[in-house]
């Protein structure tokens, strides 16, 4: 005989879980001691939001559900933002929250909330573990649904009295994941006819093109047909930005070349496109563009996104099937000149006397990073610059939250990335997002993580400020004050730098990114001056 707590941890082991991120709490005491005796590492974080972001980025990079853990009440509610981020960014996460004993949940009780109800709108599935016997099925279901396309978050609530009950049971074995169906032959042929009839077809690579590991077949499709490609922010890397077919993202180009290209297109092949990322009204305002929808789920019903053809099947297999009905070079790469202008723009390093901008720093950061290195971007003005101006060469190497678009993800996300991938990792953040979860630097040092934190500092919630100025000519409620970030970082015992010239920025990136140290580099957006 064992306990429900031990059984739950055995089920996590059967799912291949290596790390559980979270905070300790009285109601999860049994679970914490069960984890201590297992092969799983419990990572105590400094805030539950950080724990959820760690699980979120782990799930996104590996395709395997990340796990976050909290106690009841405020611990559970602190998880909500990170879990919601996973929900809208389509990242597999299993959240586990403690709860008081069942005998006190029928009445008002200390820290007791209806946590299952709170999580209901932000998860794919959600349940309370009311008896030890249901633990194996519930854990297997939570992981299966979290990882099944389209992935997302699931949640289980574990009352403390149930955790301590005796049970003689074993985990349900994990077998092959459910296979996504092959495309319908007639739908593939109709899609091909729609593309061939177009004069200016373009492919829109979304989050699903990366998430479903379809990049190889997408690249083969693009190369064979010579079809130009624009990506959403979360679709970066589906095709290498070195490919002359790539126009980077929908907003790229010094003169909005990518946006103009998709506006000129008369057919958009939308591959793994989630409209939560980018409103299709921006590129199909007149409802005149033919749309071919390729995804694992039917298209959202939306006036500006009403596809002529929907292929609801395995994304890679669907592209292969469409391509079989089309001749080579069918799309003639009709806007290749735009690629050259975009790449020339984003690759140009800053001049010594240029004012400092995030965009100016990005060519220097890109030069310091290998193709397979991972950039985790926080949310803010810098996110837009990264999405538009940071060439990406491999899938899942530029992690941007763009469904929920949550500030504070970069530092905890980079920690999870460092544990998940065999590559250098950079967290790019603004001063606003950085201080939301900067305490996770301590977690990273405790784990011996090595990654680079780049903090772009302007003492302002810059994205909101810029929008206000654009709308009203002035801003309000956006100004910040900051600590000495170098001293702040050094107080955790890590390396920190504040370069004063572009040459110093370039040197700082070149030395920090490939190193085995945890390093912070503060780049003040008003401080760089010529040598």
C-alpha positions in Angstrom: 0.0 0.0 0.0 1.1 3.5 -0.7 -0.5 7.0 -0.6 -2.4 9.0 -3.2 0.5 11.5 -3.1 3.1 8.8 -3.8 0.8 7.5 -6.6 0.5 10.9 -8.2 4.2 11.4 -8.3 4.7 7.9 -9.7 2.2 8.9 -12.5 4.3 12.0 -13.2 7.4 9.8 -13.4 5.6 7.6 -15.9 4.9 10.7 -18.0 8.6 11.4 -18.2 8.5 14.5 -16.0 11.9 15.7 -14.8 11.1 19.1 -13.2 8.2 20.4 -11.3 8.2 24.2 -10.8 6.4 25.8 -7.9 6.2 27.1 -4.4 5.8 25.0 -1.2 2.7 25.2 0.9 1.0 23.6 3.8 -1.7 21.8 1.8 0.9 20.2 -0.5 3.2 18.9 2.2 2.6 15.2 1.3 3.2 15.9 -2.3 6.5 17.7 -1.7 7.8 14.8 0.4 6.7 12.3 -2.3 8.6 14.4 -4.9 11.7 14.3 -2.6 11.8 10.5 -2.8 11.3 10.4 -6.6 13.4 10.9 -9.7 11.7 14.3 -10.3 13.4 17.6 -9.2 11.1 20.0 -7.5 12.3 23.5 -8.3 11.1 26.1 -5.7 10.6 29.3 -7.5 10.1 32.8 -6.1 6.6 33.4 -7.4 4.0 31.0 -8.8 3.7 33.1 -11.9 7.4 32.4 -12.6 6.7 28.7 -12.1 3.9 28.7 -14.6 6.0 30.6 -17.2 8.7 28.0 -16.7 6.3 25.2 -17.4 4.9 27.1 -20.3 8.2 27.6 -22.1 9.3 24.0 -21.3 6.1 22.8 -23.0 6.6 25.0 -26.0 10.2 24.0 -26.6 9.8 20.3 -26.0 6.2 19.5 -27.0 6.0 17.7 -23.6 3.8 19.2 -20.9 5.6 21.3 -18.3 4.4 21.0 -14.8 3.8 23.7 -12.2 2.6 23.3 -8.6 1.1 25.6 -6.0 -0.8 25.5 -2.8 -4.4 26.6 -2.5 -5.8 30.2 -2.5 -3.3 32.8 -3.4 -0.8 30.2 -4.6 -3.3 29.0 -7.1 -4.4 32.4 -8.2 -0.8 33.4 -8.8 -0.5 30.6 -11.3 -3.3 32.0 -13.4 -1.4 34.4 -15.7 1.2 31.8 -16.7 -1.4 29.1 -17.2 -3.6 31.5 -19.3 -0.5 32.3 -21.4 0.0 28.6 -22.1 -3.7 28.4 -23.1 -3.6 31.2 -25.7 0.0 30.4 -26.9 -1.0 26.7 -27.3 1.7 25.4 -25.0 1.2 22.1 -23.1 1.2 22.6 -19.3 -0.2 20.6 -16.4 -0.9 22.8 -13.4 -1.5 21.1 -10.0 -2.8 23.0 -7.0 -3.3 21.9 -3.4 -6.6 22.4 -1.6 -7.9 22.1 2.0 -9.5 18.9 3.1 -12.8 17.9 1.6 -14.5 18.1 4.9 -14.2 21.9 5.0 -15.0 22.8 1.5 -18.7 23.0 1.9 -18.4 26.2 4.0 -16.4 29.4 4.1 -12.9 28.4 5.0 -9.4 29.9 5.3 -7.8 30.5 1.9 -10.4 28.2 0.2 -11.6 29.4 -3.2 -13.4 27.6 -6.0 -10.1 27.0 -7.8 -11.5 24.6 -10.4 -14.1 27.3 -11.4 -11.3 29.9 -11.5 -9.2 27.8 -13.9 -12.2 26.7 -16.1 -11.9 29.4 -18.8 -8.1 29.1 -19.2 -7.6 25.3 -19.5 -8.5 22.5 -21.8 -9.6 20.3 -18.9 -9.9 20.7 -15.2 -10.8 18.5 -12.3 -10.6 17.9 -8.5 -9.1 14.7 -7.4 -11.8 13.6 -5.0 -10.5 10.1 -4.3 -7.2 8.2 -4.6 -8.6 5.8 -7.1 -9.0 8.4 -9.8 -5.4 9.7 -9.7 -3.9 7.5 -12.5 -6.7 8.2 -15.0 -6.7 11.9 -14.1 -3.0 12.4 -14.5 -2.9 10.4 -17.8 -5.9 12.5 -19.1 -4.3 15.8 -18.0 -1.1 15.0 -20.0 -2.9 13.5 -23.0 -5.2 16.5 -23.4 -2.4 19.1 -22.7 -0.2 17.6 -25.4 -2.8 16.7 -28.0 -3.0 19.2 -30.9 -3.9 22.0 -30.3 -2.0 21.8 -27.0 -2.7 23.9 -24.0 -3.1 23.8 -20.2 -4.9 21.4 -18.0 -5.4 21.6 -14.2 -5.8 19.2 -11.3 -6.8 20.2 -7.7 -5.4 17.9 -5.0 -7.1 18.1 -1.6 -4.7 17.5 1.3 -6.8 14.8 2.9 -7.0 12.8 -0.3 -3.2 13.1 -0.8 -2.6 11.2 2.5 -5.1 8.4 1.9 -3.8 4.8 1.2 -4.1 3.3 -2.2 -2.9 0.2 -4.0 -2.7 1.2 -7.7 -0.2 2.0 -10.4 0.2 4.6 -13.2 -1.5 4.1 -16.6 1.3 3.4 -19.1 2.0 6.1 -21.7 1.7 4.9 -25.2 2.2 6.6 -28.6 0.4 10.0 -28.9 -2.8 10.1 -30.8 -1.9 10.4 -34.5 -3.2 13.4 -36.4 -5.2 12.3 -39.5 -4.0 12.4 -43.0 -5.5 15.1 -45.3 -8.5 14.5 -47.5 -7.4 13.9 -51.1 -10.1 16.1 -52.7 -9.5 18.9 -50.2 -5.8 18.9 -51.1 -6.6 19.0 -54.8 -9.0 21.9 -54.3 -6.4 23.8 -52.3 -3.9 23.2 -55.1 -6.3 24.5 -57.7 -6.9 27.6 -55.6 -3.2 28.3 -55.3 -2.5 27.6 -59.0 -5.3 30.0 -60.0 -3.8 32.8 -58.0 -1.4 35.4 -59.5 0.2 36.4 -56.2 -0.1 33.5 -53.6 1.7 33.8 -50.3 2.1 31.4 -47.3 1.4 32.6 -43.8 3.3 30.5 -41.3 1.8 30.6 -37.8 2.5 29.1 -34.4 1.1 25.7 -35.6 3.8 25.4 -38.3 6.4 25.4 -35.6 4.4 23.7 -32.9 3.5 20.6 -34.9 7.1 20.1 -36.0 6.1 20.6 -39.6 9.0 22.9 -40.5 10.9 20.4 -42.7 7.9 19.7 -44.9 7.0 23.4 -45.0 10.5 24.3 -46.1 10.3 21.6 -48.8 6.9 22.9 -49.9 8.2 26.5 -50.2 11.4 25.5 -52.0 9.5 23.4 -54.6 6.8 25.9 -55.3 8.8 29.2 -54.9 6.0 30.6 -52.7 6.9 33.7 -50.6 6.4 33.3 -46.8 5.5 35.7 -44.0 5.3 34.5 -40.4 3.4 35.5 -37.4 5.5 36.4 -34.4 5.2 32.8 -33.0 5.8 31.3 -36.4 9.3 32.7 -36.6 11.8 30.0 -37.6 9.3 27.8 -39.4 11.3 28.8 -42.5 14.9 30.1 -42.3 15.0 33.8 -42.8 18.1 33.2 -45.0 15.7 31.7 -47.6 14.9 34.2 -50.3 11.2 33.2 -49.9 11.1 34.6 -46.4 9.8 38.1 -45.7 10.3 37.6 -41.9 7.1 38.5 -40.1 3.9 40.3 -41.0 5.3 43.6 -39.8 8.8 43.4 -41.1 10.6 45.8 -43.5 11.7 49.4 -43.3 8.8 50.3 -45.5 6.5 47.6 -44.3 7.4 45.3 -47.2 6.0 42.2 -45.6 2.6 43.8 -44.8 2.4 45.2 -48.3 3.2 41.8 -49.8 0.4 40.0 -47.9 -2.0 42.9 -48.8 -1.1 42.5 -52.5 -1.5 38.7 -52.4 -4.6 37.3 -53.9 -4.3 33.9 -52.1 -3.0 33.2 -48.6 -2.1 29.7 -47.6 -2.5 30.0 -43.8 -0.5 27.2 -42.1 -1.0 26.7 -38.4 -2.4 30.2 -38.1 -4.1 31.3 -34.9 -6.1 34.5 -35.2 -5.4 35.2 -31.5 -1.9 36.2 -32.7 -2.8 38.6 -35.5 -6.1 39.9 -36.6 -6.8 38.8 -40.2 -8.7 42.1 -40.8 -5.3 43.7 -41.0 -4.4 41.7 -44.2 -7.8 40.9 -45.6 -9.8 44.1 -44.9 -11.9 43.9 -48.1 -12.6 40.2 -47.9 -11.2 39.7 -51.4 -8.3 37.4 -50.6 -8.7 33.6 -51.2 -7.7 31.7 -48.1 -6.5 28.1 -47.8 -6.6 27.0 -44.2 -4.2 24.2 -43.1 -4.4 23.3 -39.5 -5.4 20.6 -37.1 -8.7 22.3 -36.2 -11.3 24.1 -38.4 -10.9 27.8 -38.9 -12.5 30.2 -36.4 -15.7 31.7 -37.8 -14.7 35.2 -38.6 -15.8 37.5 -41.4 -12.2 38.4 -42.4 -11.1 34.8 -42.2 -13.5 32.7 -44.2 -11.4 30.1 -46.1 -12.3 28.7 -49.5 -10.7 25.5 -48.5 -10.0 24.0 -45.1 -7.7 21.1 -44.6 -8.1 19.8 -41.1 -5.3 17.3 -40.7 -1.7 16.8 -40.0 0.0 20.0 -41.1 3.1 18.6 -42.6 1.2 15.8 -44.4 -1.3 18.4 -45.7 1.5 20.5 -47.3 2.9 17.4 -48.9 -0.4 16.4 -50.3 -1.1 19.9 -51.7 2.3 20.0 -53.3 1.8 16.8 -55.1 -1.0 18.5 -57.2 1.2 21.5 -58.2 4.0 21.9 -60.7 7.5 23.0 -59.5 7.9 26.8 -59.3 4.2 27.2 -59.5 4.3 30.4 -57.5 7.3 32.1 -59.1 8.5 33.8 -55.9 6.8 37.0 -57.1 8.2 39.3 -54.3 11.8 38.1 -53.8 13.1 41.7 -54.1 11.3 42.5 -50.8 13.4 39.8 -49.0 16.6 41.5 -50.0 15.5 44.9 -48.8 14.3 43.5 -45.5 17.5 41.5 -44.8 19.7 44.4 -45.7 17.7 46.5 -43.3 17.7 44.1 -40.3 21.4 43.1 -40.8 22.9 46.6 -40.8 24.9 47.2 -37.6 24.6 50.6 -36.0 27.0 53.3 -36.7 29.1 54.6 -33.8 27.1 57.8 -33.5 23.7 56.3 -34.0 21.2 56.8 -31.2 20.6 53.6 -29.2 17.5 51.6 -30.2 16.5 48.0 -29.6 16.6 47.6 -33.4 20.1 48.8 -33.6 21.2 46.3 -30.9 19.6 43.3 -32.6 22.2 42.8 -35.4 24.9 42.7 -32.7 22.9 40.2 -30.7 22.1 38.0 -33.7 25.9 38.0 -34.6 26.7 36.7 -31.1 24.1 33.9 -31.3 24.4 30.6 -33.2 21.5 29.5 -35.4 20.3 27.0 -32.8 20.6 29.4 -29.8 17.3 30.4 -28.2 16.0 33.9 -27.6 13.1 34.3 -25.1 11.5 37.7 -25.6 9.5 39.5 -23.0 6.5 41.7 -24.0 6.9 45.4 -24.7 8.3 47.7 -27.4 11.4 45.4 -27.7 9.1 42.5 -28.6 7.9 44.3 -31.7 11.5 45.1 -32.7 12.6 41.5 -32.2 9.6 40.0 -34.1 10.2 42.4 -37.0 14.0 42.6 -37.1 15.6 39.5 -35.6 16.3 36.9 -38.3 15.5 33.4 -37.1 16.9 30.4 -38.8 15.5 27.4 -36.9 12.1 26.6 -35.4 11.6 27.2 -31.7 14.6 29.5 -31.4 12.7 32.8 -31.0 10.1 32.3 -28.2 7.6 35.1 -28.1 4.4 35.2 -26.2 1.8 36.6 -28.6 -1.5 35.0 -27.7 -1.9 36.3 -24.2 1.3 38.4 -24.6 2.3 38.3 -21.0 4.9 40.6 -19.5 7.3 38.9 -17.1 7.9 35.7 -19.1 11.5 36.3 -20.2 13.6 35.5 -17.2 11.6 32.4 -15.9 11.2 31.3 -19.5 14.9 31.5 -20.2 15.6 29.4 -17.1 13.3 26.7 -18.4 14.8 27.0 -21.8 18.3 26.5 -20.3 17.2 23.3 -18.7 15.3 22.1 -21.8 17.7 22.7 -24.7 21.4 22.1 -25.5 22.1 25.6 -26.7 22.9 29.1 -25.5 19.8 31.1 -24.2 19.2 34.8 -24.1 16.3 36.5 -22.2 15.5 39.8 -23.9 13.3 42.1 -21.7 12.4 45.6 -20.9 12.8 47.2 -17.5 9.0 46.9 -17.0 8.8 43.2 -17.6 12.1 42.4 -16.1 11.2 43.5 -12.5 8.0 41.5 -12.6 9.9 38.2 -12.2 13.5 39.3 -11.7 13.6 37.4 -8.4 13.8 34.2 -10.5 17.5 35.1 -11.0 17.9 33.6 -7.5 16.2 30.4 -8.7 18.5 30.3 -11.7 21.7 30.7 -9.6 20.5 28.0 -7.2 20.1 25.6 -10.2 23.4 26.6 -11.7 21.8 27.9 -14.9 23.8 29.8 -17.5 22.1 32.3 -19.8 22.2 35.9 -20.7 19.7 38.5 -19.6 19.5 41.6 -21.8 17.5 44.4 -20.2 16.6 47.3 -22.4 16.0 50.2 -20.1 14.0 53.4 -20.8 12.3 54.0 -17.4 8.9 53.7 -19.0 6.2 51.3 -20.1 7.4 52.2 -23.5 4.9 50.4 -25.7 1.9 51.9 -24.0 3.6 55.3 -23.9 4.3 55.2 -27.6 0.7 54.2 -28.3 -0.6 57.1 -26.2 1.6 59.6 -27.9 0.4 58.3 -31.3 -3.2 58.6 -30.2 -3.1 61.8 -28.1 0.3 63.4 -28.6 1.4 62.8 -25.0 1.5 59.9 -22.5 0.4 59.4 -18.9 0.8 56.8 -16.2 3.7 55.1 -17.9 6.8 56.5 -16.2 9.0 54.2 -14.0 12.0 54.5 -11.8 14.5 51.7 -11.6 17.2 50.4 -9.3 20.8 50.1 -10.4 20.4 47.0 -12.4 24.1 46.1 -12.4 24.2 46.3 -8.6 20.9 44.5 -8.4 22.3 41.6 -10.6 25.6 41.5 -8.7 23.7 41.2 -5.4 22.7 37.7 -6.7 26.3 36.9 -7.3 26.1 37.0 -11.1 28.1 39.0 -13.7 26.6 42.3 -14.9 27.6 45.0 -17.4 26.3 48.3 -18.5 28.0 49.1 -21.9 28.4 52.8 -22.8 29.2 52.6 -26.5 28.1 50.4 -29.4 31.5 48.7 -29.4 31.0 47.8 -25.8 27.6 46.5 -26.5 29.0 44.3 -29.3 31.8 43.0 -27.0 29.4 42.4 -24.1 27.1 40.3 -26.3 30.0 38.4 -27.9 31.5 37.5 -24.5 28.3 36.8 -22.5 26.2 34.7 -24.9 28.5 31.7 -25.5 29.9 31.7 -21.9 29.0 29.3 -19.1 27.9 32.2 -16.8 24.6 33.7 -15.9 25.1 37.3 -17.0 23.0 40.5 -17.1 23.6 43.2 -19.7 21.8 46.5 -19.2 21.3 48.5 -22.5 20.1 51.9 -21.7 18.0 53.3 -24.6 19.2 56.8 -23.9 22.8 56.3 -22.7 24.9 55.2 -25.7 27.3 57.8 -27.1 30.0 57.7 -29.7 33.5 56.7 -28.6 
